[in-house]
Amino acid sequence: MTGAHFDEFIHVPARLSILAMLAPTDWVEFRVLRDHLGTSDSALSKQISALNDAGYVDVRKERLHGQRSTRIRLTPHGRAAFQAHALALEEIVAAARKKPGP
């Protein structure tokens, strides 16, 4: 995927926030996402499931030091889709900033 592409699926505010938080990282723990976004476990789980079903994120559940841990990361497809969507948003903002001609 290259160039700008506005993605209605990604543009849902909760999904856009999740992908924006995942974009500069490798793996992010579920609880970190939840706390940063200020959402409930169930609301976040629903959005992560939708993103996972669409192939935008990978989810890894494991036990670390006797505690369950769920980590999430962007897939290559998800990273490309997010970058294309972000570029489309940047183009929209740039167009809105242009001064009208005479």
VENNOR-V646566 format. One line per field, one symbol per residue. phi: phi as a letter, one per 20 degrees, with the letter a starting at -180 (. if undefined). psi: psi as a letter, one per 20 degrees, with the letter a starting at -180 (. if undefined). burial: 1 if it has 9 or more other ideal C-beta (glycine too) atoms within 8 Angstrom, else 0. A space follows every 10 residues. Layout:
BEGIN
phi = ???
psi = ???
burial = ???
END
This chain:
BEGIN
phi = .cmfbfdgff fggfffffff ffgecedcfg ffggffemce gfffgfffff fffenecdcc dbdclndfcd ccbfegffff ffffffffff ffffffefef ff
psi = pqrpopohgh ipgggggghh hhgjreqpqg hgggghilrr gggggghhgg hghijhqqpp prpoliqqpp qqrqrgghgg ggghghgggh hggghhippq r.
burial = 0000111001 1001111110 1110000111 0011001000 0011001101 1100011011 0000000011 1111101111 1111101111 1100000000 00
END
